[in-house]
């Protein structure tokens, strides 16, 4: 009997992201216009910036530029989060990073399910920012009990999806037919449901507590609330959006524009007001509206070390403190100016970022180095090899998220000008308990990727060892 041929988790993830993109473009047509705008902008940037095009070619980033980078969902119970971890595991996605958005006025905590090895990320960089509602932050006791009751009643996974997840765990993979069926069934969890599970009165009560609570609790499942293509020039996209009839949020989240982009910059179009049907106590449907789903764009830069991230956080906080108010349409120009001024203290060339150990890099042997393999000093240092042009370095792309930016995107698209105050401690332990697994530290992943690139140089050039 022939051995069963399993489809790789990376391939399942790539197919799933394509299927989700197609579904979301049908559900939110404006998102399709956004994808086209980003693709047009990227083509223009690459045609005008040969150095960037070369950099993306060397690192392999060019091959995944057109792939959606991430989506986002919000779930309501520990059981839902636990099963999502199992579902994403089928696609080779692990929970990376803990994000407490409650400190920024959003009653959730989150992780990002993604691939963790650079080879897997090259095949499909798709990841899902997944948030769990913190029911303990609902101050109104009866409302909290109502939310718990509603969430306990719903089932967000199809029976067949659960069967295929269990099958994957039992046999160690899925074959072609099973993988395709899994994608079809898993997609149902993320599909938009127009019918609410609450009455208009209950919806309003949840909405008045926090719009995000209503979005999580009042519907049949955790509909994907946004997908995100990657642009090479987010400022250009931000300016072009209104010309396409797309209204962007007032301020781009993250660091200011730079010659050497760092971390992550994000913007979005305002969430759509969508028709929904509430189920009234007498059983009849009442027409209403709900605002939650939007389109987002991101520009990714180099991943920062712990030292670099501390500097980033300090400068961002200083700019926000100087503004003395949340960034809005009215003070956007002032905020951008303050960001630019404060971030002058952050080095803006890759050589300095590397020398000061502020960022992570990938190292590559050069043709010159390979040609000199037999004669070069086998005990030479990394700095000597770089000076001789035997080894070159390229920025390691940031694959994760920024909690302040995520909260800013959520708030702007939920229409909240006021910011809720949650005087509570982070609850990573409770999140991991719900998850049923530990959260992976993203810094460790970047360090491992950098070290693997150094080891590849050691092997290619016949060296004894290399250290950054």
KABELHU-V933907 format. One record per residue. SS is DSSP state (H for helix, E for strand, - for the rest). OMEGA is omega in radians with two decimals (none if undefined). Layout:
SS OMEGA
SS OMEGA
This chain:
- -3.10
- 3.11
- -3.13
- -3.14
- -3.13
- 3.02
E -3.09
- 3.08
H 3.13
H 3.12
H 3.10
H 3.13
H -3.14
H 3.13
H -3.13
H -3.13
H 3.09
H 3.13
H 3.13
H 3.11
H 3.13
H 3.13
H -3.07
H 3.11
H 3.05
H -3.10
H -3.10
- -3.07
H 3.14
H 3.10
H 3.09
H 3.09
H 3.12
H 3.12
H 3.12
H 3.13
H 3.13
H 3.13
H 3.12
H 3.13
H -3.13
H 3.11
H -3.14
H -3.13
H -3.12
H 3.13
H -3.08
H -3.05
- -3.09
H -3.13
H 3.12
H 3.12
H 3.12
H 3.13
H -3.13
H 3.12
H -3.11
H -3.06
H -3.11
- -3.13
H -3.09
H -3.07
H -3.10
H -3.08
- -3.07
- -3.14
- 3.04
- -3.12
- 3.13
E 2.96
E 3.14
E 3.06
E 3.11
E 3.12
E -2.98
- -3.07
- 3.09
H -3.14
H 3.12
H 3.14
H -3.13
H 3.14
H 3.07
H 3.10
H 3.12
H 3.13
H -3.12
H 3.11
H 3.08
H -3.10
- 3.10
- -3.09
- -3.11
E 3.11
E -3.11
E 3.06
E 3.06
E -3.10
E 3.11
E -3.11
- 3.13
H -3.14
H 3.11
H 3.03
- 3.12
- -2.96
- 3.10
E 2.84
E -2.81
E 2.93
E 3.08
E 3.03
E -3.10
E 2.99
- -3.03
- 3.13
- -3.06
H 3.11
H 3.10
H 3.12
H 3.10
H 3.13
H 3.10
- -3.13
- -3.03
- 3.06
E -3.12
E 3.07
E -2.96
E -3.07
E 3.07
E 3.11
E 3.09
- -3.08
H -3.12
H 3.13
H 3.02
- -3.00
- -3.12
- -3.06
H 3.12
H 3.13
H 3.10
H 3.12
H 3.10
H 3.13
H 3.12
H -3.14
H -3.13
H -3.12
H -3.13
H -3.09
H -2.99
- 3.08
- -3.00
- 3.13
- 3.06
- 3.13
H -3.12
H 3.09
H 3.13
H 3.11
H -3.11
H 3.06
H 3.13
H 3.11
H 3.11
H -3.13
H -3.09
H -3.04
H 3.05
- 3.12
- 3.09
E 3.08
- -3.04
H -3.10
H 3.14
H -3.13
H 3.13
H 3.12
H 3.10
H -3.14
H 3.13
H -3.10
H -3.13
H -3.12
H -3.11
H 3.12
H -3.02
H -3.08
- 3.11
- 3.07
- -3.08
- -3.12
E 3.05
E 3.10
- -3.08
- 3.04
- 3.12
H 3.12
H 3.13
H 3.11
H -3.11
H 3.11
H 3.10
H -3.13
H -3.11
H 3.07
H 3.05
- -3.10
H -3.11
H 3.10
H 3.10
H -3.12
H -3.12
H -2.92
H -2.88
- -3.06
E -3.01
- -3.08
- -3.09
- 3.14
- 3.06
- -3.07
- 2.92
E 2.96
E -2.96
E 2.96
E -3.11
E 3.09
- 3.07
- 3.12
- -3.06
H 3.12
H 3.11
H 3.11
H 3.14
H 3.13
H -3.06
H -3.06
H -3.13
H 3.13
H 3.11
H -3.12
- -3.13
- -3.11
- -3.13
E 2.99
- -2.95
- -2.99
- 3.02
- -3.13
E 3.07
- -3.10
- 3.10
- 3.05
- -3.12
- 3.01
- 3.12
- -3.08
- 3.09
E 3.04
- -2.93
E 2.99
E -3.06
E 2.94
E -3.09
E 2.92
E -3.06
- -3.14
- -3.08
- 3.01
E -3.02
E 3.12
E 3.08
E 3.11
E 3.09
E 3.14
E -3.09
- -3.09
- -3.14
- 3.06
- -3.12
- -3.13
E 3.07
E -3.14
E 3.10
E -3.14
E -3.13
E -3.12
E 3.12
- -2.95
- -3.04
- 3.07
E -3.07
E 3.07
E 3.10
E 2.98
E -3.06
E 3.11
- -3.07
E 3.08
- -3.13
E 3.02
- 3.08
H 3.12
H -3.14
H 3.14
H 3.11
H 3.11
H 3.11
H -3.11
H -3.12
H -3.12
H 3.11
H 3.14
H 3.13
H 3.12
H 3.13
H 3.10
H -3.13
H 3.12
H 3.08
- 3.11
- 3.06
- 3.12
- -3.13
- 3.09
- -3.06
- -3.09
- -3.08
H -3.12
H 3.12
H -3.14
H 3.12
H 3.10
H 3.12
H 3.08
H -3.12
H -3.12
H -3.08
H -3.09
H 2.97
H 3.13
H -3.14
- -3.10
- -3.04
- 2.96
- -3.01
H -3.13
H 3.14
H 3.10
H 3.13
H -3.12
H -3.12
- 3.12
- 3.12
- -3.04
E 3.13
- -3.10
E 2.95
E -3.08
E -3.07
E 3.02
E 3.14
- 3.06
H 3.10
H 3.13
H 3.14
H 3.12
H -3.10
- -3.02
- -3.05
- -3.04
- -3.08
- -3.13
- -3.08
- 3.13
- -3.12
- 3.13
- 3.10
H -3.12
H 3.11
H -3.13
H 3.10
H 3.14
H 3.13
- -3.08
- 3.03
- 3.11
E 3.04
E -3.14
E 3.10
E -3.12
E 3.05
- -3.01
E 3.08
- -3.05
- -2.99
- -2.98
- 3.11
- -3.05
H 3.14
H 3.12
H 3.13
H 3.12
H 3.13
H 3.09
H -3.13
H -3.06
H -3.10
H -3.10
H 3.01
H 3.08
- -3.11
- 3.03
- 3.09
- -3.13
- 3.12
- 3.12
- 3.11
- -3.12
- -3.09
- -3.12
- 3.03
- -3.07
- -3.12
H -3.12
H 3.12
H 3.13
H -3.14
H 3.09
H 3.09
H -3.12
H -3.08
- -3.13
- 3.05
- 3.10
- -3.12
E 3.11
- -3.08
H -3.13
H 3.10
H 3.13
H 3.12
H 3.13
H 3.13
H 3.13
H 3.11
H -3.11
H 3.09
H 3.12
H 3.07
H 3.14
H 3.09
H 3.07
H 3.11
H -3.11
H -3.09
H -3.07
H 3.11
- -3.11
- 3.09
- -3.14
- 3.05
- 3.06
- 3.11
- none
